[in-house]
Amino acid sequence: MTTPSFPSKDPLHGVTLEALLTELVAHYGWEELGQRIEVRCFNFDPSIKSSLQFLRKTPWARKKVEELYLYYKSQQG
């Protein structure tokens, strides 16, 4: 017997951290992103790679990035 699959109610389901960060950088740019979320990896020599390393180890910062992404997506609608 198989379990029926239901669509996830999580709006971040299927979105990788790299994909959402890349989209935020494309929309806001590093400077504005660093102003909205004040973390060193956004303000000093920013890169996707260094930011991903930091965000994967820092839950509070990752949460802020995810919240900004959800806000950004809600404004597109």
N, C-alpha and C positions, 0 to 999 in steps of 0.2 A: 504494500500500500504506500502510495506516495503522498507527501504533504502538498496541499495546494499552495502555489506561490502567489503572494499578494504584493502589489507594488509597495515599496518602502515609503513611509510617511516622512522619513528624514530627508529634508531638502538638500543635504550634502551627500546623499547616497550616490555612489558612483563617481563623485568628483574627487580627484586626487588633490593633495595639498599643493603639489607643483602646478596643476592646472588652475586652481583658484588663485594662487599667488601670481602666476603669469598673467592672468586676466586682470587682476587688480593693478599690477604694475603697468600694463598696457593702458588701462583706463586712467589711473591717477598719476602714474609716474612715481619714481622713488622719492622725490622731494615731498610731495603731498602725502604719500603713504607714511613717510617718516614723521610728518607733522600729526597725522591722525593717530598713528600708533608709534609712540616714542620708544623705539628699541634701536640699539646701536647698529644692528645689521641692516637697517633701512636707511640710516643716516650717514654712515661712514663706509665708503667703498662698498656699496651694496651690490649683491649679485643674487641670482636665484639660488645657486648652490649653497652659499654661506647662510642665506636666510632659511632655507629648508633645514639645514643642519641645526640651526638655532631653534626653529619652531618645533622640530620633532622632539627636542629635549626640554622645551619650556611650555608646559600646558597652558599657563595663563596667557602667554603671547599668542599661541595658536588659537585659543578661544577668541581673542580680540580680532584676529585676522578672519576667522570664520564668520564672526558677527558682522564685520565690515562687508564681507563678500555677500552675505545674505541681505544686508541693507542695499548694497549696490544692485543685486539682482531684483529686489522688490521695486526699486526705482525705475527699472527698465520696462516693467510690465505695462 
